[in-house]
Amino acid sequence: MADLSFLDNDGGVSRLVSDTPPNHYIVTVKSFSQLTKNNVEKYTSSDFHAGGYKWNLVLHPNGNKSKGITDHISLYLVIAEGNSLPPGWEIRAIFRLFLLDQNKDIYLTLQDTAEEGRRFHGTKLESGFDKFIPQIAFNNSANGYLVNDTCVFGAEVYVCQEKHIGKGESLAMIKDAISYKHTWRIENFSSLTEECVDSKTFNSADHKWKLQLYPNGKGSGAGSYISMYLTLAEPQNLPPASNIYAEFTLRILDQLNRNHQIGTSNYWFSASNATHGWGRFISHDYFSWASAGFLVKNICIVEAEVTVHGVANAL
């Protein structure tokens, strides 16, 4: 005999039965038991359209482990391509999720009891039901939800409110940020003829960087100083309005006495402010002294230490 005690409404969730199929999308899962056998924690459907947006159904056949659900099936509605929507977007949607009783050709439906619907926005792309149905009820053949190892889920979605809340940004500071050291060995230094010499690109915190050295100086250091800068290697690839807060140290190594020439700074790097450093990093006179150890056998060694402490991106 079917046990329908799980249909009792609780926690702001309405559980009903309906003979009307879902209007917007149906997912038929064959060989359902293979999801568990093959340790499939989550299945995401293809995109479907409703209310002017793209959506997905997301099924956790053994419960959403990230929320500690183990004895229920979890089922969610997710707005697809949320990152491509305009900055500050927010919608409210009233939705119902379905499970077909194949014995009676009727549907179990779950929906929120709140009349205003549920919110979706840039930091909340998913909503649904952690405890959609107990596994014991789902697996009970008398209930008709799993027949011949096949089940049918569905969704219908009605967008009831849309708005753009204006521009904003999200700042993520990095706990226990890791420092990256890059060493640049410049040979035949006195033979350099370029106005600016670039190091090889290196990575720190998933961002690409490089060093720029001006042998004859730049700006206030032109003619009598070596200028040196840290710069983003691919600033054009940054997301719009992205800013990277980095602490960095540049050194020209004293190869004899370890009395290095050092510059340390903090800076917000961005596509429009991709470079920071010193026009007067070291004077030509001091750099050229043989006893200073900065140029040994016509070799100069430069070091950079870069620590990214935070990233700000537009919402």
C-alpha positions as CSV (number, residue, x, y, z in Angstrom):
1,M,0.0,0.0,0.0
2,A,1.3,3.4,-0.8
3,D,2.5,5.6,2.1
4,L,1.6,9.2,1.3
5,S,2.4,10.7,4.7
6,F,5.3,12.7,3.1
7,L,2.6,14.8,1.3
8,D,2.0,16.7,4.5
9,N,2.9,20.3,4.0
10,D,5.7,21.8,6.1
11,G,8.3,24.4,6.2
12,G,6.6,26.8,3.8
13,V,6.4,24.1,1.0
14,S,3.1,23.0,-0.5
15,R,2.9,19.4,-1.7
16,L,0.0,18.7,-4.0
17,V,-1.1,16.2,-6.6
18,S,-2.2,17.3,-10.1
19,D,-3.3,15.6,-13.3
20,T,-1.9,18.5,-15.4
21,P,1.6,17.9,-16.8
22,P,4.3,20.7,-16.4
23,N,4.1,23.4,-19.0
24,H,7.8,24.1,-19.5
25,Y,10.0,21.1,-19.2
26,I,10.1,17.3,-18.6
27,V,13.1,15.2,-17.8
28,T,12.8,11.4,-18.1
29,V,15.5,9.4,-16.3
30,K,15.9,5.8,-17.4
31,S,18.0,3.3,-15.4
32,F,17.8,5.7,-12.5
33,S,19.6,3.2,-10.2
34,Q,22.8,3.6,-12.4
35,L,23.1,7.2,-11.1
36,T,23.8,5.8,-7.6
37,K,25.8,2.9,-8.8
38,N,28.1,5.2,-10.7
39,N,28.4,7.8,-7.9
40,V,26.6,10.5,-9.9
41,E,26.1,13.1,-7.2
42,K,24.3,15.7,-9.4
43,Y,22.6,15.7,-12.8
44,T,22.0,19.1,-14.6
45,S,19.4,19.1,-17.4
46,S,19.8,20.9,-20.7
47,D,18.6,24.6,-20.9
48,F,14.9,25.3,-21.2
49,H,13.2,28.6,-21.7
50,A,10.5,30.1,-19.5
51,G,9.5,33.7,-18.7
52,G,12.2,35.1,-21.0
53,Y,15.1,33.3,-19.3
54,K,17.0,30.0,-19.6
55,W,16.8,27.5,-16.8
56,N,18.0,24.1,-15.7
57,L,16.7,21.4,-13.5
58,V,19.3,20.0,-11.1
59,L,18.8,16.6,-9.5
60,H,20.7,15.1,-6.6
61,P,19.6,11.5,-6.7
62,N,21.1,10.7,-3.2
63,G,20.4,14.1,-1.7
64,N,22.5,17.3,-1.7
65,K,25.6,16.2,0.2
66,S,26.8,19.8,0.5
67,K,23.7,20.5,2.7
68,G,23.9,17.3,4.6
69,I,20.9,15.7,2.9
70,T,21.2,11.9,2.8
71,D,17.7,10.3,2.9
72,H,15.9,12.4,0.4
73,I,16.1,13.3,-3.3
74,S,17.0,17.0,-3.8
75,L,15.7,18.9,-6.7
76,Y,16.4,22.5,-7.7
77,L,15.7,25.1,-10.4
78,V,18.8,27.0,-11.6
79,I,18.9,30.1,-13.8
80,A,21.3,29.3,-16.6
81,E,24.0,31.7,-17.8
82,G,23.4,34.0,-14.8
83,N,26.9,35.5,-15.3
84,S,25.9,36.8,-18.7
85,L,22.9,38.8,-17.4
86,P,23.1,42.6,-16.9
87,P,24.9,43.9,-13.8
88,G,22.5,44.1,-10.8
89,W,19.8,41.8,-12.2
90,E,17.3,40.3,-9.9
91,I,14.1,38.4,-10.6
92,R,11.4,36.7,-8.6
93,A,9.8,33.5,-9.9
94,I,6.9,31.3,-8.8
95,F,7.8,27.8,-9.8
96,R,6.6,24.2,-9.4
97,L,8.6,21.1,-9.6
98,F,7.0,17.8,-10.6
99,L,7.4,14.1,-10.2
100,L,5.1,11.7,-12.2
101,D,3.2,9.0,-10.5
102,Q,3.2,6.5,-13.4
103,N,0.7,4.2,-11.8
104,K,-2.1,6.9,-11.7
105,D,-0.8,9.3,-14.4
106,I,-0.8,12.2,-11.9
107,Y,2.0,14.4,-10.7
108,L,3.3,15.2,-7.3
109,T,4.0,18.9,-7.3
110,L,6.1,21.0,-4.9
111,Q,6.0,24.8,-4.7
112,D,6.8,27.5,-2.2
113,T,3.8,28.8,-0.3
114,A,5.1,32.4,-0.4
115,E,3.0,34.3,-3.0
116,E,5.8,36.6,-4.0
117,G,7.9,33.8,-5.3
118,R,11.6,33.1,-4.8
119,R,14.5,35.5,-5.6
120,F,17.2,34.8,-8.1
121,H,20.2,37.1,-8.5
122,G,23.9,37.2,-9.2
123,T,24.9,35.4,-6.0
124,K,21.9,33.1,-5.8
125,L,21.3,31.3,-9.0
126,E,19.6,28.2,-7.5
127,S,16.4,27.6,-5.6
128,G,14.4,24.5,-4.9
129,F,13.8,21.7,-2.4
130,D,16.5,20.0,-0.4
131,K,14.0,17.4,0.7
132,F,12.0,17.0,-2.5
133,I,10.9,13.4,-1.6
134,P,12.1,10.8,0.8
135,Q,14.1,8.1,-0.9
136,I,12.0,5.4,0.8
137,A,8.8,6.9,-0.7
138,F,10.4,7.4,-4.1
139,N,11.6,3.8,-4.2
140,N,8.3,2.3,-3.1
141,S,6.8,0.9,-6.3
142,A,3.3,1.3,-4.9
143,N,3.7,5.1,-5.2
144,G,4.5,4.9,-8.9
145,Y,7.4,7.3,-8.9
146,L,10.0,4.8,-10.0
147,V,8.7,2.2,-12.4
148,N,11.0,-0.2,-14.3
149,D,13.9,2.0,-13.0
150,T,12.4,5.0,-14.9
151,C,11.1,8.3,-13.4
152,V,9.9,11.6,-14.8
153,F,10.6,15.0,-13.3
154,G,9.3,18.4,-14.6
155,A,9.2,22.1,-14.0
156,E,7.1,25.1,-14.8
157,V,8.4,28.6,-14.1
158,Y,6.5,32.0,-14.0
159,V,8.6,35.1,-13.6
160,C,6.6,37.6,-11.6
161,Q,9.1,40.4,-11.0
162,E,12.2,41.7,-12.8
163,K,14.5,44.6,-11.8
164,H,18.0,45.9,-12.0
165,I,19.3,47.2,-8.7
166,G,22.0,49.4,-10.3
167,K,25.7,48.9,-10.4
168,G,27.7,47.2,-7.6
169,E,30.8,45.3,-6.9
170,S,32.0,42.3,-4.9
171,L,35.3,42.4,-3.0
172,A,36.9,39.1,-2.1
173,M,39.9,39.3,0.2
174,I,42.1,36.3,0.3
175,K,42.9,34.6,3.6
176,D,46.4,33.3,4.0
177,A,47.4,34.7,0.6
178,I,50.4,33.0,-1.0
179,S,53.4,35.0,-2.1
180,Y,55.0,34.1,-5.5
181,K,58.6,34.8,-6.2
182,H,59.9,35.3,-9.8
183,T,63.6,35.6,-10.7
184,W,64.8,37.3,-13.9
185,R,68.4,36.9,-15.0
186,I,69.4,39.6,-17.6
187,E,72.6,38.7,-19.4
188,N,74.7,41.2,-21.5
189,F,73.0,44.0,-19.6
190,S,75.3,46.7,-21.0
191,S,74.4,45.7,-24.6
192,L,70.7,46.3,-24.1
193,T,69.4,48.8,-26.7
194,E,65.6,48.6,-26.1
195,E,63.9,51.4,-24.3
196,C,62.0,48.8,-22.2
197,V,62.8,45.2,-21.5
198,D,60.1,42.8,-20.4
199,S,60.6,39.7,-18.3
200,K,58.8,36.4,-19.1
201,T,55.2,36.2,-17.9
202,F,54.6,34.6,-14.5
203,N,51.5,33.7,-12.5
204,S,50.4,34.8,-9.1
205,A,46.9,34.1,-7.8
206,D,45.6,33.1,-11.2
207,H,46.7,36.4,-12.8
208,K,49.5,36.9,-15.3
209,W,52.3,39.4,-14.5
210,K,55.6,40.6,-15.9
211,L,58.4,43.0,-15.0
212,Q,59.4,46.0,-17.1
213,L,62.8,47.4,-16.8
214,Y,64.0,50.7,-18.5
215,P,67.8,50.6,-18.7
216,N,68.0,54.4,-19.3
217,G,65.1,55.3,-17.1
218,K,61.6,56.6,-17.7
219,G,59.8,59.8,-16.6
220,S,61.5,61.4,-13.7
221,G,64.3,58.8,-13.9
222,A,65.1,59.3,-17.6
223,G,68.8,59.6,-18.3
224,S,70.3,58.9,-14.9
225,Y,68.3,56.0,-13.3
226,I,67.1,52.5,-14.1
227,S,63.3,52.4,-13.9
228,M,61.4,49.2,-12.9
229,Y,57.8,48.3,-12.7
230,L,55.4,45.4,-12.1
231,T,52.6,45.2,-14.6
232,L,49.7,43.0,-15.5
233,A,50.6,41.0,-18.6
234,E,47.1,40.7,-20.0
235,P,45.1,43.6,-18.6
236,Q,42.7,43.5,-21.6
237,N,41.5,40.1,-20.4
238,L,40.3,41.4,-17.0
239,P,36.5,41.5,-16.5
240,P,35.1,45.0,-16.6
241,A,35.7,47.1,-13.5
242,S,37.9,44.3,-12.0
243,N,40.6,45.5,-9.5
244,I,43.4,43.4,-8.0
245,Y,45.0,44.4,-4.7
246,A,48.6,43.2,-4.6
247,E,51.5,43.7,-2.3
248,F,54.8,43.4,-4.1
249,T,58.6,43.7,-3.7
250,L,61.1,44.3,-6.5
251,R,64.8,43.7,-6.0
252,I,68.0,44.1,-8.0
253,L,70.3,41.6,-6.3
254,D,73.7,42.5,-4.9
255,Q,75.5,39.4,-6.1
256,L,78.5,40.0,-3.9
257,N,77.3,41.4,-0.5
258,R,73.6,40.6,-0.5
259,N,72.9,44.3,0.1
260,H,70.0,44.3,-2.4
261,Q,68.3,47.4,-3.9
262,I,64.6,46.9,-2.8
263,G,61.3,48.6,-3.5
264,T,58.1,47.5,-1.8
265,S,54.5,48.8,-2.5
266,N,50.8,48.0,-2.4
267,Y,48.6,48.8,-5.3
268,W,45.2,48.3,-6.9
269,F,45.9,47.0,-10.4
270,S,43.2,47.2,-13.1
271,A,42.9,47.3,-16.9
272,S,43.3,51.1,-16.9
273,N,46.0,51.1,-14.2
274,A,48.0,48.0,-15.0
275,T,51.5,49.1,-14.0
276,H,53.1,50.3,-10.8
277,G,56.7,50.8,-9.8
278,W,59.5,53.3,-9.6
279,G,60.9,55.7,-12.2
280,R,64.0,56.2,-10.0
281,F,64.6,52.6,-8.8
282,I,68.4,52.8,-8.8
283,S,70.8,55.4,-10.1
284,H,73.2,54.6,-13.0
285,D,76.2,55.6,-10.9
286,Y,75.3,53.3,-8.0
287,F,74.3,50.4,-10.2
288,S,77.6,50.6,-12.1
289,W,79.9,50.5,-9.1
290,A,81.7,47.2,-9.3
291,S,81.8,46.8,-5.5
292,A,78.0,47.2,-5.3
293,G,77.5,43.8,-6.9
294,F,74.5,44.7,-9.0
295,L,76.2,44.0,-12.3
296,V,78.6,41.0,-12.2
297,K,80.1,39.7,-15.4
298,N,77.6,41.8,-17.2
299,I,74.7,39.9,-15.6
300,C,71.9,41.6,-13.6
301,I,69.5,39.5,-11.5
302,V,66.1,40.9,-10.7
303,E,63.5,39.4,-8.3
304,A,59.9,40.0,-7.8
305,E,57.6,38.8,-4.9
306,V,53.9,39.3,-5.6
307,T,51.1,38.6,-3.1
308,V,47.5,39.1,-4.2
309,H,45.4,40.0,-1.2
310,G,42.0,40.7,-2.8
311,V,40.0,41.0,-6.0
312,A,37.1,43.3,-6.7
313,N,34.7,42.6,-9.5
314,A,31.5,44.2,-10.8
315,L,28.2,42.5,-9.9
